[in-house]
Amino acid sequence: MSQTIELPAETLARPSQTMPQWAVRLHNDNKNDMVFVVTALIQLVRLPAKDATERTLEAHNRGSAIVFQTHREHAELIQDQLQSKGLSATIEKN
């Protein structure tokens, strides 16, 4: 026998709470070649090669590019991983 459970009205009306989004920003530098940067984005951020190449070119031409958006802890992890490869990366709240 199935039983229906009624939720209080305030539970149903409460908006869903999502985690704030943080962007991982890759900055251009003069020490890493573009192939190295593209390869790092493919390996660490799991971007397809085309997207990794586009983000690398954007950072090269404009000074920086957003390469990933996620919750804060994951953004910090990606930032740390990119920095461990010698890349310049920061995070910012969207």
C-alpha positions as MATLAB code, in Angstrom:
seq = 'MSQTIELPAETLARPSQTMPQWAVRLHNDNKNDMVFVVTALIQLVRLPAKDATERTLEAHNRGSAIVFQTHREHAELIQDQLQSKGLSATIEKN';
ca = [
       0.000    0.000    0.000;
       1.512    3.378   -1.000;
       1.224    6.463    1.130;
       1.382   10.068   -0.011;
       3.373   12.441    2.154;
       2.325   16.090    2.128;
       5.131   18.633    2.442;
       4.513   21.907    4.276;
       3.727   24.817    1.937;
       6.868   26.751    2.940;
       9.008   23.827    1.796;
       7.365   23.798   -1.618;
       7.602   27.583   -2.078;
      11.263   27.864   -1.100;
      13.457   28.623   -4.119;
      16.131   26.099   -4.886;
      19.517   27.186   -3.661;
      22.415   26.643   -5.995;
      26.054   27.194   -5.246;
      27.466   30.465   -6.564;
      29.497   30.093   -9.711;
      33.202   30.927   -9.810;
      35.226   31.425  -12.964;
      38.760   30.157  -13.450;
      40.691   32.752  -15.449;
      43.858   31.887  -17.360;
      46.281   34.797  -17.778;
      48.760   35.273  -20.593;
      52.432   34.919  -19.749;
      55.669   35.140  -21.663;
      57.226   31.911  -20.408;
      54.940   29.073  -21.577;
      54.454   28.172  -25.214;
      50.968   27.783  -26.569;
      51.177   24.022  -27.158;
      52.049   23.528  -23.482;
      49.108   25.693  -22.374;
      46.645   23.930  -24.691;
      47.840   20.539  -23.460;
      47.465   21.617  -19.816;
      43.890   22.806  -20.438;
      43.022   19.524  -22.131;
      44.488   17.482  -19.270;
      43.432   19.538  -16.249;
      40.240   21.308  -17.289;
      39.140   18.488  -19.622;
      38.427   20.907  -22.448;
      38.172   19.541  -25.975;
      41.247   20.458  -28.053;
      39.333   23.068  -30.072;
      38.062   24.842  -26.931;
      41.468   24.654  -25.239;
      43.068   26.223  -28.309;
      40.430   28.986  -28.461;
      40.867   29.830  -24.749;
      44.645   29.856  -25.095;
      44.469   32.213  -28.080;
      42.000   34.438  -26.233;
      44.326   34.677  -23.228;
      47.261   35.370  -25.554;
      45.440   38.094  -27.513;
      43.360   39.695  -24.745;
      45.518   39.047  -21.694;
      43.190   36.509  -20.063;
      40.350   34.084  -20.719;
      37.790   32.266  -18.605;
      38.486   28.550  -19.032;
      36.047   26.987  -16.558;
      33.075   27.836  -14.324;
      32.080   25.830  -11.278;
      31.579   26.064   -7.517;
      34.331   27.696   -5.454;
      36.120   24.587   -4.165;
      36.380   23.062   -7.630;
      37.526   26.409   -9.086;
      40.252   26.589   -6.429;
      41.370   23.057   -7.314;
      41.593   23.858  -11.039;
      43.450   27.088  -10.239;
      45.962   25.207   -8.076;
      46.468   22.555  -10.754;
      47.082   25.148  -13.469;
      49.492   27.018  -11.213;
      51.342   23.791  -10.446;
      52.073   23.564  -14.195;
      53.557   27.075  -14.092;
      50.508   28.784  -15.584;
      49.036   32.013  -14.256;
      45.437   31.460  -13.148;
      43.007   33.198  -10.806;
      39.408   32.661   -9.767;
      36.617   35.210   -9.569;
      33.008   35.098   -8.439;
      30.394   35.454  -11.167;
];
